[in-house]
């Protein structure tokens, strides 16, 4: 696991975008990107959009897979993740909407939605680089604490803490759906590269647990300790509870040029 501690929230977005661009440009043919919603990745998307606008990154042929989707929101609802991805990812990055995929939270038969999404990812060749945020309770995607570390895409019930955190996007907590369709931790681990971003002191406990704590379903993101190419990009407040923060800074500063991506 590689940990990069950045001096500011904006630097987190720039460094993570540079890593994603490096992976995407190294892929022969069209890259397959995994994208996340929430506040944490927004700076990454802004930085990627700047690279695209400057002609330094081409994503028009990319396939894109979102992590999750609410169950029960009507199609076109502004807080459905299909709409959030359209606003924050598809349009700013100049992606082909036909190549952007979101789990089907509107399916008549939700029992088959997960398998169908897994099949679509496999048909595209698997995810080259997956962008993740992390919840205050350590969830990635909507894999709440006690999620199976080998889980696949399926329907999950959201934890109250997650619903409370997401209530800021709705008029009230009652409007936040109880269920979702989310990629599983096993699905996420299949990505060839993973980039997780976190900003702010509110994520410090989760970052310390998933980076330096034991691998446990109580902190779902801790499964990334088993990933061979996981990069954690955080700001100073999010790093404030790491015991080895100085070591991470030293190793980042000592990287040879060939190992750098930003």
N, C-alpha and C positions, 0 to 999 in steps of 0.2 A: 504494500500500500504506500503510495506517494502522497505526502501531505505538503501543500504549499500554503503558507500564511502570507496574506496580502495586506498592504498598509491601509486599504480603503475598500469600501463596498464596490465602487466602480472598478477597482483593479481586479476584484474577484471575477466580474463579468468579462473583462478583457483577457485575463489569463485563461479562464475556462474556454472562452471562444477560440483562443489561439490553439489550445489543445485539440478541440473538436475539429477545427480547420485542418490541423496537421494530419489527423487521422483520415478525415474525409478526402484530402488531396492525395493521400497515399494509396487509396483504394483504386484498383483497376476497374474502370467502368463507373457506374452510378453508385454512390455511397448509400447506405441505409442508416438513417439516424433515428435514435430514440429521443423523444422530447417529453418534458414534464411541464406541469402547470404550477400555479402558486406564485408567490412573490419572488422567491429566491432566484429562479432562472431568468427573470425579466432583463436584468443587466447583460446576461449572456446573449440573449436574442438581439438586444440593441447593438452589442459589439459585433455579432455575426452579420447583422444588417449593414453595418459600416464596412465590413470587409467585402460584402457582396456589392455594395454601391461603389466601392473603390476599384472593383474589378479584380480583387485579389482572391476571391472565392466564388466558384460557380456551383449552385445547388439546384439549378432548374430541372435536372434529371434525377435528383435524389428521391429515394423513397423515405417516408417519415412515418413513424409509429408512435402514437401517444401512449402514455402509461395507463391511463384510466379514464373512466367516465361515470358520472352519476347515473343512477337508476331512478326513473320516475319523472325527470324533467322533460317537458315537451320539446320536440325538435325545434331548433331555432331559439330556445331560451338563452338569453345573453350569458348566463353563468354555466350553461352546459359546456363541457370541455371541448366539444366539437367547435363551438363558437369561440371559446377562448383561444384555442389553437389557431383558428382562422385569423383572429385579430392580431395575435402576438407573434405568430410564427409564419403561417402560410403567406400572408400578404407582405409583411416586412422583408421576408427573405426571398420573395419572388418564386415560391414553390409552385409546382403544378398541383392544383387541388385534387386531381384524380390520383395522385401518388401519396396523398396524406391520409393516414388511416387512424381512426379513433375507435376504441371498443364500442360495441353496440349496446348502449344502455336502454335502447327503445325496443329491443327485440321482443317479439311475441313469446318466444321460447328462450328465456335467459339461461336455461340449463345448457344450451348449445353455443351460447355467445363466446364463452371462453375458448372452447376448442376451435371455433371458427377463426378467432383472432390468432391463436397459436399457428394455425395452418397458414394464415396470410403472412405472418412473420417468416415462417420457414420457406414459403414460396418465393419471398423476396431475397432469400439467401442469408437470413439472420441479420441481426443489428450489428453494425460496425462500431458505433460509439453511442452509448446511452447516457443522456444527461439526467441527473437526479437532483432533487432537493431533499430535505429531511425535515420531518415534523419534530416538534418539541418532545414528543414521546418516542422518537426514534423511528417512526414509520417512513418507509420509502415506497413510492407509489401509494396505494392505499392499503399496504400490508401493515395492519395494526399489530401491536404487541401480542404475542403468542401465535402469530402466523407461522405456518410451517416454513422452515428454511428451504425446503425443496418445492414449494408450492408453484402451481402454474396459474394461468389466467382463469379467473373465476369470479363469482359474486361474493362480496364481503359486506359485513355490517360495519358501519363506521363507528369508531369510539366517540364518546361524548366530547372528549377533549378536542378531537379533530373537527367535529361539527361546530364546537364553540369557536375554534380558531378560524374556521371558514365562514362563520356567520357574518363577518364583516363584508362579505360579497353579496349578502342577501339583506332583505328588510328585517328579518328576525330569525332566531335560531329555529323556529318551527318550520321555516321554509327550506332549511338545509336538508337534503335527502338523507335517509337513514342507510341507504345501500348504494353500492357501486359495482362496476365491473373493473377489475384491476389486473394488470400483469402480476404474476406471482414472483416471489423472490428467486425461485429457480429459473423463471423466464428471464428476469433481469440479469442473473448471473451468466446466462448464455451469451450475452453481448460480449463482443471481442475486446472492447474497451468500455470503461465506466468513468464518468466525470461527475462527482457530487459537489454541489456548491451549498454554502451556508453563510449567512451573515447575521451579526447581532448577538448580544449576550444571551438572548432567549434561546439560542440554539447551542450554547456552550456545553450544557450537561449532555445533550444528545451526542454532540461531536466527541466529547471525551469518552462516552460509553462505546460508541461504535468504532472508534479508532484504537483506544487503549484498553477497553474493558474486555471481558470474556465474550466469546461468540455465544449469543443466547437469543431465543425467540422473544424475550422481554424487550430487547433492543433490536428490532428487525434489521436495521442497517448494518449491524455488526457482522452480518454474513459476508459483507464486502471484504473482510479480512482474508477470506479464502479466494478472492478474485486475483488473477495474476496481473491484471493491468487496471487497477483502480487508482484514480487520482482524486484527492480530496482538496478542494480549493476553498479557503475560508478567510474571513477577515480577522483582525486582532481580537475584537470582542468574542467572536465565536470560538477563538482559540484559547480563551482565557483560563479554561480548566484543564488544558492538556499538560500533563506532567513533563512531557518531552518536547515542549514547544521550542526550546532553544536548539535542540538537536535537529528538528525539522527545518528551522531557519538556516542552520549551518549546512545541512546537506543540500538544500536548495541553492545556497550561495556558492557551493563548491562544485556544482554540476559542470562538466565539460560542455563546450559549445554544442557538440553533436547530440547531447542529451536534452538540450533546452527546446522549449516550444514557444516561449514568450520572452 
